[in-house]
Amino acid sequence: MPNFVCTRFSIPSFMIAVMLLVLSFYTPEAQGAARIKDITRIHSDNETDLIGYGLVIGLDGTGDGKGAQFTMQSLANMMQRMGLTVDPEQLKVKNVAAVIVTSRLSSNNKMGDRVDVTVSSIGDASSLQGGTLLLTQLSSPDGDVHVSAQGPISIGGFNVQADNANKIINNYTLVGRVPAGGNVLHQLEVKQDSGELLLSLQSADYTTAARITQAINTRYGQTAYVDDAATVRIKIPDSLSLPNDRAMFISDIGSMQVDPDQTARVVINERTGTIVAGQNVTIAAAAIAHGNITVNIQATPIVSQPEPFSQGQTTVVSEYQVSVDNEKARVIHLQETVSLADIAAALNQIGAAPRDIIAIFEALRQAGALRAELIII
């Protein structure tokens, strides 16, 4: 029976409809004011990352194998601390996995607080589903232990495998989290109050920083200054000497509303075909031609028999037939400074699939017609 291999660029119209629905929200009317606390954070130099090495137990045969010698050595060391002496070479367990545990600690976390931790496999385990992280110490880059972590792991998915060829995987099962699994043992040193407050913008932008400064100065006088595109410096008035007064001052600033400016930006994920664009993206006058190409490759098996008494062997070869169906290109013309919703509607008219739209955006950038920053991840 002939074997057919077909390479085809299909047009999933439902994905175009979804993209148009998403882009419909990027209109000037959708832009609104945001609270300062939602677009900034109080800057702290005492924020640090934590890391540690630990073991996950209770896995259903999906742990590290004999190839991960450090896992067996760690298990033997743990058993020895508990009064049991075992030979790492004799350990043959599949319900234990070695992991790297990470977390983040800030000066706002006090002793006794709980923080989330992330668990990542470093051996040859196939899944961390159903595992429990054993007590693990997390230290800062200077070696000081700040957090101890332990608890059941949540991976948000599953991994079911019947044999080497049949398995079902939902989400990534080698990285998980332990919600509130970290206990803060030693808090970071609190920075001394210098009479100033630094606000760090989540998205650096001079226009947004200027609007935040203007809103604060309108209410409290000349107390706020723009350090750079990502930082606003606020001088706390001397009249607010009591801690409660300063807390109310910071709370009031966080509740102020400003209109954050957005950089014209298009973010593209080529692996998933996802396109996310800001409302300020525009396209200059341009013409776009689009056509689909379908390549059909037909393989027909042919049996080749040797001559009688030739001591040859019967072989099977394939005869290939290749045909190309080149669809006529459809051309659309874009007027000056059209919006992204207009370009999406035009691309939908010519039947462009999401991955075709990605290629078109890249071509528009090369042509200088895309008036936005293009980010490909």
DASUL-V279582 format. One record per backbone hydrogen bond with DSSP energy under -0.5 kcal/mol. NH is the residue of the N-H (numbers start at 1). CO is the residue of the C=O. E is the energy in kcal/mol with one decimal. If there is no record, write none. Layout:
nh=NH co=CO e=E
nh=NH co=CO e=E
This chain:
nh=3 co=299 e=-2.3
nh=5 co=297 e=-2.3
nh=6 co=4 e=-0.5
nh=7 co=5 e=-0.5
nh=7 co=295 e=-1.9
nh=8 co=6 e=-0.6
nh=10 co=8 e=-1.0
nh=13 co=11 e=-1.2
nh=15 co=12 e=-1.0
nh=16 co=12 e=-1.1
nh=17 co=13 e=-2.0
nh=18 co=14 e=-1.9
nh=19 co=15 e=-2.2
nh=20 co=16 e=-2.4
nh=21 co=17 e=-2.1
nh=22 co=18 e=-2.2
nh=23 co=19 e=-2.7
nh=24 co=20 e=-1.5
nh=25 co=22 e=-1.4
nh=26 co=23 e=-1.3
nh=27 co=25 e=-1.8
nh=30 co=27 e=-1.5
nh=31 co=27 e=-0.6
nh=31 co=28 e=-0.9
nh=34 co=258 e=-3.2
nh=36 co=256 e=-2.5
nh=37 co=254 e=-2.0
nh=38 co=35 e=-1.2
nh=39 co=35 e=-0.7
nh=39 co=36 e=-0.8
nh=40 co=36 e=-0.9
nh=41 co=200 e=-1.7
nh=43 co=41 e=-0.5
nh=43 co=198 e=-2.7
nh=47 co=44 e=-0.8
nh=48 co=105 e=-3.0
nh=50 co=103 e=-2.8
nh=51 co=139 e=-2.1
nh=52 co=101 e=-1.9
nh=54 co=99 e=-2.4
nh=56 co=97 e=-2.8
nh=57 co=132 e=-2.4
nh=59 co=95 e=-1.9
nh=60 co=129 e=-0.5
nh=61 co=59 e=-1.6
nh=63 co=94 e=-3.5
nh=64 co=96 e=-2.3
nh=68 co=65 e=-1.3
nh=69 co=67 e=-1.3
nh=71 co=68 e=-0.8
nh=72 co=68 e=-1.1
nh=73 co=69 e=-2.3
nh=74 co=70 e=-2.3
nh=75 co=71 e=-2.3
nh=76 co=72 e=-2.3
nh=77 co=73 e=-2.4
nh=78 co=74 e=-2.2
nh=79 co=75 e=-2.2
nh=80 co=76 e=-2.0
nh=81 co=77 e=-1.8
nh=82 co=78 e=-0.9
nh=83 co=80 e=-1.6
nh=84 co=79 e=-2.8
nh=86 co=84 e=-0.6
nh=88 co=86 e=-0.6
nh=90 co=87 e=-1.7
nh=91 co=87 e=-0.6
nh=91 co=88 e=-0.8
nh=97 co=56 e=-2.2
nh=99 co=54 e=-2.4
nh=100 co=120 e=-2.7
nh=101 co=52 e=-2.9
nh=101 co=99 e=-0.5
nh=102 co=118 e=-2.4
nh=103 co=50 e=-1.7
nh=105 co=48 e=-2.8
nh=109 co=106 e=-1.6
nh=110 co=108 e=-0.6
nh=112 co=184 e=-2.3
nh=113 co=110 e=-2.3
nh=115 co=182 e=-2.2
nh=117 co=178 e=-1.2
nh=118 co=102 e=-2.9
nh=119 co=176 e=-3.2
nh=120 co=100 e=-2.0
nh=121 co=174 e=-2.3
nh=122 co=98 e=-1.9
nh=123 co=98 e=-0.7
nh=126 co=62 e=-1.7
nh=127 co=62 e=-1.4
nh=128 co=173 e=-2.6
nh=131 co=128 e=-1.9
nh=132 co=57 e=-2.5
nh=133 co=151 e=-2.9
nh=134 co=55 e=-2.7
nh=136 co=149 e=-2.6
nh=138 co=147 e=-3.5
nh=139 co=51 e=-2.4
nh=140 co=144 e=-2.3
nh=143 co=140 e=-2.4
nh=146 co=138 e=-2.3
nh=147 co=138 e=-1.6
nh=148 co=183 e=-2.0
nh=149 co=136 e=-3.2
nh=150 co=181 e=-1.9
nh=151 co=133 e=-1.9
nh=153 co=131 e=-2.5
nh=154 co=177 e=-3.2
nh=155 co=153 e=-0.5
nh=158 co=170 e=-1.4
nh=160 co=168 e=-3.1
nh=162 co=166 e=-2.5
nh=163 co=166 e=-1.3
nh=167 co=165 e=-0.6
nh=168 co=160 e=-3.6
nh=170 co=158 e=-3.0
nh=171 co=169 e=-0.5
nh=173 co=171 e=-0.5
nh=176 co=119 e=-2.6
nh=177 co=154 e=-2.6
nh=178 co=117 e=-2.5
nh=179 co=177 e=-0.6
nh=181 co=178 e=-2.1
nh=182 co=115 e=-2.8
nh=183 co=148 e=-3.1
nh=184 co=113 e=-2.5
nh=184 co=182 e=-0.5
nh=185 co=146 e=-3.3
nh=185 co=183 e=-0.5
nh=186 co=146 e=-1.4
nh=197 co=234 e=-2.9
nh=199 co=197 e=-0.5
nh=199 co=232 e=-2.7
nh=200 co=41 e=-3.1
nh=200 co=198 e=-0.5
nh=201 co=199 e=-0.5
nh=201 co=230 e=-2.3
nh=202 co=39 e=-2.5
nh=205 co=229 e=-2.3
nh=209 co=205 e=-2.3
nh=210 co=206 e=-2.5
nh=211 co=207 e=-2.0
nh=212 co=208 e=-2.2
nh=213 co=209 e=-2.2
nh=214 co=210 e=-2.4
nh=215 co=211 e=-2.2
nh=216 co=212 e=-2.1
nh=217 co=213 e=-2.6
nh=218 co=214 e=-2.0
nh=219 co=215 e=-1.0
nh=220 co=216 e=-2.7
nh=221 co=217 e=-1.7
nh=223 co=221 e=-2.2
nh=225 co=233 e=-2.7
nh=227 co=225 e=-0.7
nh=227 co=231 e=-1.7
nh=228 co=231 e=-1.3
nh=231 co=228 e=-0.9
nh=232 co=199 e=-2.3
nh=233 co=225 e=-2.9
nh=234 co=197 e=-3.0
nh=235 co=223 e=-3.0
nh=236 co=195 e=-2.3
nh=236 co=234 e=-0.6
nh=240 co=237 e=-1.4
nh=241 co=239 e=-1.4
nh=246 co=242 e=-2.0
nh=247 co=243 e=-2.3
nh=248 co=244 e=-2.1
nh=249 co=245 e=-2.0
nh=250 co=246 e=-2.6
nh=251 co=247 e=-2.4
nh=252 co=248 e=-2.4
nh=253 co=249 e=-2.0
nh=254 co=250 e=-2.2
nh=255 co=251 e=-1.2
nh=256 co=252 e=-0.7
nh=256 co=253 e=-1.1
nh=258 co=34 e=-2.5
nh=260 co=258 e=-0.9
nh=265 co=263 e=-0.6
nh=266 co=373 e=-3.2
nh=267 co=276 e=-3.3
nh=268 co=375 e=-3.1
nh=269 co=274 e=-2.6
nh=270 co=268 e=-0.7
nh=273 co=269 e=-1.8
nh=274 co=269 e=-1.2
nh=276 co=267 e=-2.7
nh=278 co=265 e=-2.4
nh=281 co=278 e=-1.1
nh=282 co=371 e=-0.7
nh=283 co=338 e=-2.1
nh=284 co=369 e=-2.8
nh=286 co=334 e=-1.1
nh=288 co=332 e=-2.7
nh=290 co=330 e=-2.2
nh=294 co=325 e=-2.3
nh=295 co=7 e=-1.8
nh=296 co=294 e=-0.5
nh=296 co=323 e=-2.8
nh=297 co=5 e=-1.8
nh=297 co=295 e=-0.5
nh=298 co=296 e=-0.5
nh=298 co=321 e=-2.9
nh=299 co=3 e=-2.6
nh=299 co=297 e=-0.5
nh=300 co=298 e=-0.6
nh=300 co=319 e=-2.6
nh=301 co=299 e=-0.5
nh=302 co=317 e=-4.0
nh=304 co=302 e=-0.5
nh=304 co=315 e=-3.5
nh=305 co=303 e=-0.6
nh=310 co=307 e=-1.7
nh=315 co=304 e=-2.0
nh=317 co=302 e=-3.0
nh=317 co=315 e=-0.5
nh=319 co=300 e=-2.7
nh=320 co=318 e=-0.5
nh=321 co=298 e=-2.3
nh=323 co=296 e=-2.5
nh=325 co=294 e=-3.1
nh=326 co=324 e=-0.7
nh=327 co=292 e=-2.7
nh=327 co=325 e=-0.8
nh=330 co=290 e=-3.6
nh=332 co=288 e=-2.5
nh=334 co=286 e=-3.7
nh=338 co=283 e=-1.9
nh=338 co=335 e=-0.8
nh=340 co=281 e=-0.8
nh=343 co=339 e=-1.9
nh=344 co=340 e=-2.3
nh=345 co=341 e=-2.1
nh=346 co=342 e=-2.2
nh=347 co=343 e=-2.4
nh=348 co=344 e=-1.9
nh=349 co=345 e=-1.5
nh=350 co=346 e=-1.2
nh=351 co=348 e=-1.0
nh=352 co=347 e=-2.3
nh=357 co=353 e=-2.3
nh=358 co=354 e=-1.9
nh=359 co=355 e=-1.7
nh=360 co=356 e=-2.2
nh=361 co=357 e=-2.7
nh=362 co=358 e=-2.2
nh=363 co=359 e=-2.1
nh=364 co=360 e=-2.6
nh=365 co=361 e=-2.1
nh=366 co=362 e=-2.0
nh=367 co=363 e=-2.0
nh=368 co=364 e=-0.5
nh=368 co=365 e=-1.1
nh=369 co=364 e=-2.2
nh=370 co=364 e=-1.2
nh=371 co=282 e=-2.2
nh=371 co=369 e=-0.8
nh=372 co=370 e=-1.4
nh=373 co=264 e=-2.8
nh=375 co=266 e=-3.3
nh=375 co=373 e=-0.6
nh=376 co=374 e=-0.5
nh=377 co=268 e=-2.9
nh=377 co=375 e=-0.5
